[in-house]
Amino acid sequence: MDDASYAFLPRLGLSARYVRLSDFTPSPLFPFAIAATGAPTGTVSPPTVSTGPVSIAPILDSYALDATLTLPVSDYVLRLARGLQAAKHGRDAVEWDSVVAAARARLAGKISFYEWIRANASVDAAQRSLAEARAHLADVKNQFGQGNTSRADVLRVDSAAASAEAALAEAGAQRATAEARLRTLLHLPEAEPLSTRDGVSAPLGLIAQNEAEWLSEAYRTRAELHGLDAAESSARAQAGVARAAYVPTAGVFANATYANPNPRYFPPEAAWHATWAVGVSVTWTPTDIPGALAGATEAEARGDALAAQRNALRDTLAVEVVQHLESVLGAEAKIAATEKQLESASEAYRVTRSLYANARATTSNVLDAEADLARARLAWVNARVDVRVARARLEHAAGRDQSAAAP
């Protein structure tokens, strides 16, 4: 970008040189003698003085200081303006690529955060299931002590409690892994605590369900599309720069010389003299045209490829937006279903425990109710995390996490 801007400045060239010339005997400037007299006109046989052959002694040491200022007038229109445009579009393309990378990093961070929330909630659910399993085990042991149940029932409930402990340990390991992944992405030290400000039970706002609105937003804001547009424009401008070699280049120049001897002074003398010159120049190199044609063709082909890539990305976005919108709608439907499922399983477990305490339900009934309640809790957690992940992916697909950082 700076190089393209600096190209608009006039070109100033400075030079200094010293030359030692070989000695030689110069040819006479006038190879004949010149006679002169001071006598009046009409004097008979006046006295004369002859100069003999005239020659100029060579000056063997030459010094020169030159300064040349050139303005490529035609390049300002045909080459430099398009080059600056290409540089600006290229800079924009790089900045849009940075926006894309940052948005992807933010999405990965959001998903890792929600997975950590899922792991935390899973640990909470596993702890509650373990507490219920241990409470049931205590009841069964009490019933066994009173002779109201068999040792097989005690062993079954003890096994269920052990399974709950194993589930809690597994959930704890998953939470530790999720936390390590999140800390790595966010570059957080171990000493800095993490907080679940966005808990799984926090309410979510409504979202637009119109696919056309989401797709229109994606076409307007996705950084990938803007980056490809900028890259294509840069390639087209580069093709214009290459085509500038088809025509002659016109420019104006000014030159100042301070030399000893100065070649514009005659006869030459061993003294410093300053001279200047201004003019207009037109240059054209027809042999550069084939190379320029190849460069322009290559740049146009690159622009066509970028345009095709942009169109393919638009088609991909159409599918991506619809896919993530349907994922959000499906996850929101699961929230209502898991809410009822958890309510039903909680009530069924409460009733079954009450019946078991009154010897109207078996150990198998209680174990089944505990298993149903544990599954309902996990489904409740997963549904709420899934909808948050789906929303994050949908907002990324629509470019909402990119518009704020647009260059």
C-alpha positions in Angstrom: 0.0 0.0 0.0 2.8 2.5 0.9 4.8 1.5 -2.2 1.8 2.2 -4.4 1.3 5.6 -2.7 5.0 6.5 -3.0 4.9 5.8 -6.7 2.9 9.0 -7.2 5.8 11.1 -6.0 8.1 12.7 -8.7 11.2 10.7 -9.4 14.3 12.5 -8.3 17.7 11.2 -9.4 21.0 12.5 -8.1 24.5 11.6 -9.4 28.0 12.7 -8.9 30.9 11.5 -11.0 34.6 12.0 -11.7 36.3 10.9 -14.9 40.0 10.9 -15.7 40.5 11.0 -19.4 43.5 9.7 -21.4 45.8 12.2 -22.8 46.0 12.7 -26.6 47.1 15.3 -29.1 44.0 17.0 -30.4 43.5 17.8 -34.1 43.7 21.5 -35.0 40.4 23.3 -34.8 41.5 25.3 -37.9 44.1 23.4 -40.0 45.3 26.6 -41.6 47.1 29.7 -40.4 45.2 33.0 -39.7 47.1 36.2 -40.5 46.1 39.5 -39.0 47.4 43.1 -39.2 46.8 46.3 -37.4 47.8 48.6 -40.4 45.2 50.9 -41.9 43.4 49.7 -45.0 45.3 50.4 -48.2 48.7 50.0 -46.7 51.1 48.4 -49.1 52.8 45.3 -47.7 51.5 45.8 -44.2 53.1 43.9 -41.3 51.1 40.8 -40.3 51.0 38.4 -37.4 50.2 34.7 -38.0 48.5 32.5 -35.4 49.4 29.3 -36.9 47.0 26.2 -36.7 44.4 26.6 -33.9 43.7 23.7 -31.5 42.0 23.2 -28.1 44.0 21.6 -25.3 42.2 18.6 -23.8 41.0 18.8 -20.2 41.8 15.4 -18.6 39.9 15.7 -15.3 36.1 15.9 -15.5 33.7 16.5 -12.6 29.9 16.6 -12.7 26.9 16.9 -10.3 23.5 16.1 -11.8 19.9 16.3 -10.5 17.0 15.0 -12.6 13.3 15.3 -11.7 10.9 13.2 -13.7 7.1 13.1 -13.7 5.5 10.1 -15.5 2.4 11.9 -16.5 0.7 9.1 -18.4 1.5 6.6 -15.7 -0.5 8.6 -13.2 -3.6 7.8 -15.3 -2.8 4.4 -16.8 -0.6 2.7 -14.2 -0.2 4.3 -10.8 -3.9 5.0 -10.1 -4.8 1.4 -10.9 -1.8 0.1 -9.0 -2.9 2.1 -5.9 -6.4 0.7 -6.3 -5.1 -2.9 -6.6 -3.0 -2.3 -3.4 -6.0 -1.0 -1.5 -8.2 -3.9 -2.5 -5.4 -6.3 -1.6 -5.1 -4.7 1.8 -8.8 -5.0 2.3 -8.7 -8.7 1.4 -6.0 -9.3 4.0 -8.0 -7.4 6.6 -11.1 -9.4 5.8 -9.1 -12.6 6.2 -8.1 -11.4 9.6 -11.7 -10.9 10.5 -12.6 -14.4 9.3 -9.8 -15.9 11.5 -10.9 -13.9 14.5 -14.6 -14.9 14.1 -13.7 -18.5 13.8 -11.6 -18.3 17.0 -14.5 -16.6 18.8 -16.8 -19.3 17.6 -14.4 -22.0 18.8 -14.2 -20.2 22.2 -18.0 -20.0 22.5 -18.5 -23.6 21.7 -15.7 -24.6 24.2 -17.4 -22.4 26.8 -20.7 -24.1 26.3 -19.1 -27.5 26.4 -17.6 -26.6 29.7 -21.0 -25.5 30.9 -22.4 -28.9 29.7 -19.6 -30.7 31.6 -20.3 -28.7 34.8 -24.1 -29.4 34.6 -23.4 -33.0 33.9 -21.3 -33.2 37.1 -24.1 -31.6 39.1 -26.6 -34.1 37.6 -24.2 -37.0 38.4 -23.8 -35.8 42.0 -27.6 -35.7 42.5 -28.0 -39.1 41.0 -25.2 -40.5 43.3 -26.9 -38.9 46.4 -30.2 -40.5 45.4 -28.5 -43.8 44.8 -26.8 -43.7 48.2 -30.1 -42.7 49.9 -31.8 -45.7 48.2 -29.0 -48.0 49.3 -29.4 -46.8 52.9 -33.1 -47.6 52.7 -32.5 -51.0 51.2 -30.0 -51.9 53.9 -32.5 -50.8 56.5 -35.2 -53.0 54.9 -32.7 -55.9 54.7 -32.0 -55.5 58.4 -35.7 -55.7 59.1 -36.0 -58.8 56.9 -38.2 -57.1 54.4 -35.9 -57.5 51.4 -33.3 -59.9 50.1 -29.5 -59.6 49.9 -29.8 -59.7 46.1 -31.7 -56.4 46.3 -29.0 -54.9 48.5 -26.3 -56.0 46.0 -28.3 -54.6 43.1 -28.7 -51.2 44.7 -25.1 -51.2 45.8 -24.1 -51.9 42.2 -26.3 -49.0 41.0 -24.6 -46.7 43.6 -21.2 -47.8 42.3 -22.3 -47.1 38.8 -23.4 -43.6 39.9 -20.0 -43.1 41.4 -18.3 -44.2 38.1 -20.6 -41.8 36.2 -19.6 -39.0 38.5 -15.9 -39.7 38.0 -16.4 -39.8 34.2 -18.3 -36.5 34.3 -15.5 -35.0 36.4 -12.9 -36.1 33.9 -14.9 -34.6 31.0 -15.2 -31.4 33.0 -11.5 -31.2 33.5 -10.9 -31.8 29.8 -13.4 -29.2 28.8 -11.8 -26.7 31.2 -8.3 -27.4 30.0 -9.5 -26.9 26.4 -11.3 -23.6 27.3 -8.2 -22.3 29.2 -6.0 -23.1 26.2 -8.2 -21.3 23.8 -8.6 -18.3 26.0 -5.0 -18.4 27.3 -6.1 -18.3 30.9 -3.8 -19.3 33.7 -4.8 -22.0 36.1 -5.1 -19.5 39.0 -7.8 -17.5 37.2 -11.2 -18.9 38.0 -13.9 -19.6 35.5 -17.5 -18.6 36.0 -20.7 -19.8 34.4 -22.4 -16.5 34.0 -24.5 -18.0 31.1 -25.9 -21.0 33.0 -27.9 -23.6 31.2 -31.1 -22.5 32.9 -30.8 -18.8 31.8 -33.6 -17.8 29.5 -32.9 -17.1 25.8 -34.5 -14.5 23.7 -36.5 -15.1 20.6 -34.8 -15.3 17.2 -36.2 -14.7 13.7 -37.4 -17.8 12.0 -37.4 -16.4 8.5 -34.7 -18.2 6.4 -34.6 -15.4 3.9 -33.7 -12.8 6.6 -30.9 -14.9 7.9 -29.6 -15.6 4.4 -29.8 -11.9 3.4 -27.8 -11.0 6.5 -25.2 -13.6 5.7 -24.8 -12.3 2.2 -24.3 -8.7 3.6 -22.0 -9.4 6.5 -20.0 -12.6 5.9 -16.3 -11.6 5.8 -15.4 -14.4 3.5 -17.6 -12.8 0.7 -16.2 -9.3 1.3 -12.6 -10.7 1.2 -13.2 -12.5 -2.1 -14.8 -9.4 -3.5 -11.7 -7.3 -2.5 -9.3 -10.0 -3.9 -11.2 -10.1 -7.2 -11.1 -6.3 -7.5 -7.4 -6.3 -6.7 -6.8 -8.9 -9.5 -8.9 -6.8 -12.0 -6.9 -3.7 -11.1 -3.6 -5.6 -11.6 -4.8 -6.6 -15.0 -5.3 -2.9 -15.8 -1.8 -2.1 -14.6 -0.4 -4.8 -16.9 -2.3 -3.4 -19.9 -0.8 0.0 -19.4 2.3 -1.3 -21.2 0.3 -1.5 -24.4 0.6 2.3 -25.0 3.6 4.7 -24.9 4.6 6.4 -21.7 4.7 10.2 -21.7 6.5 12.3 -19.1 8.1 15.6 -18.3 11.5 16.1 -16.8 13.9 18.8 -15.5 17.6 18.5 -15.2 20.3 20.6 -13.5 24.0 20.0 -14.1 27.0 21.6 -12.3 30.1 20.4 -14.0 33.8 21.1 -14.5 34.1 21.3 -17.5 30.5 21.8 -18.4 30.0 20.2 -21.9 27.6 23.0 -22.9 30.4 25.6 -22.7 32.6 26.0 -25.7 35.5 26.0 -25.8 35.7 23.8 -22.7 37.5 25.2 -19.7 38.6 23.8 -16.4 36.0 25.7 -14.4 32.6 25.0 -12.7 29.5 26.0 -14.6 25.8 25.3 -13.9 23.2 24.6 -16.6 19.7 23.3 -16.7 17.2 21.7 -19.1 13.5 20.9 -19.2 11.6 18.7 -21.7 9.0 16.2 -22.6 9.7 12.5 -23.4 7.6 9.8 -25.0 8.8 6.2 -24.7 7.3 3.0 -26.0 8.7 -0.5 -25.9 6.6 -2.7 -28.3 8.5 -5.8 -27.2 7.0 -5.5 -23.7 3.5 -6.0 -25.1 3.5 -9.9 -25.2 4.6 -10.1 -21.6 2.1 -7.5 -20.5 -0.6 -9.4 -22.4 0.3 -12.6 -20.5 0.3 -10.8 -17.2 -3.1 -9.2 -17.8 -4.6 -12.5 -18.9 -3.2 -14.2 -15.8 -4.7 -11.5 -13.5 -8.1 -11.7 -15.2 -8.1 -15.4 -14.9 -7.3 -15.1 -11.2 -10.2 -12.6 -10.9 -12.5 -15.0 -12.7 -11.5 -17.8 -10.3 -12.1 -15.6 -7.3 -15.6 -14.7 -8.6 -16.4 -18.4 -9.1 -15.2 -19.1 -5.6 -17.4 -16.3 -4.2 -20.4 -17.7 -6.0 -19.7 -21.2 -4.7 -19.4 -19.8 -1.2 -22.8 -18.1 -1.6 -24.3 -21.5 -2.4 -22.6 -23.0 0.6 -23.9 -20.3 2.8 -27.4 -20.9 1.6 -27.2 -24.5 2.9 -25.2 -23.6 6.0 -27.7 -21.0 7.2 -30.7 -23.2 6.7 -29.0 -26.1 8.4 -28.1 -24.1 11.5 -31.5 -22.4 11.7 -33.2 -25.8 11.6 -30.7 -27.0 14.3 -31.8 -24.1 16.5 -35.5 -24.7 16.0 -35.0 -28.4 16.7 -33.0 -27.7 19.8 -35.6 -25.3 21.1 -38.3 -27.9 20.6 -36.2 -30.4 22.6 -36.1 -27.9 25.5 -39.9 -28.0 25.9 -39.8 -31.8 25.6 -37.0 -32.3 28.1 -38.7 -29.9 30.5 -41.8 -32.2 30.6 -39.6 -35.3 30.6 -37.7 -34.1 33.7 -40.9 -33.1 35.4 -42.4 -36.5 34.7 -39.3 -38.4 35.8 -38.9 -36.4 39.0 -42.5 -37.0 40.0 -42.3 -40.7 39.0 -39.2 -41.1 41.2 -40.8 -39.3 44.1 -43.9 -41.5 43.9 -41.9 -44.7 43.5 -39.7 -43.9 46.5 -42.9 -43.3 48.5 -44.4 -46.5 47.4 -41.2 -48.4 48.2 -41.2 -47.0 51.7 -44.7 -48.4 52.1 -43.7 -51.8 50.6 -45.8 -51.2 47.5 -42.9 -50.9 45.0 -39.9 -53.1 44.4 -36.2 -52.3 44.2 -36.4 -52.7 40.5 -39.1 -50.1 40.3 -36.9 -47.6 42.2 -33.8 -48.4 40.1 -35.8 -47.9 36.9 -37.1 -44.6 38.3 -33.6 -43.5 39.2 -32.3 -44.4 35.8 -35.1 -42.5 34.1 -34.5 -39.5 36.2 -30.7 -39.5 35.5 -31.4 -39.7 31.8 -34.0 -36.9 32.0 -31.5 -34.7 33.8 -28.8 -35.2 31.2 -31.3 -34.7 28.4 -32.4 -31.5 30.0 -28.8 -30.3 30.2 -27.9 -31.3 26.7 -30.9 -29.7 25.2 -30.1 -26.3 26.7 -26.4 -26.5 25.8 -27.3 -27.7 22.3 -29.5 -24.7 21.6 -26.8 -22.3 22.7 -24.2 -24.0 20.5 -26.7 -24.0 17.6 -27.4 -20.3 18.1 -23.7 -19.6 18.1 -23.2 -21.5 14.8 -26.2 -19.7 13.3 -25.0 -16.3 14.3 -21.6 -17.1 12.8 -23.2 -18.4 9.6 -25.1 -15.1 9.3 -21.9 -13.1 10.0 -23.1 -11.4 13.2 -19.8 -12.1 14.9 -17.9 -10.5 12.0 -19.8 -7.2 11.2 -18.5 -5.5 14.4 -14.9 -6.2 13.5 -15.2 -5.3 9.8 -12.4 -3.2 8.4 
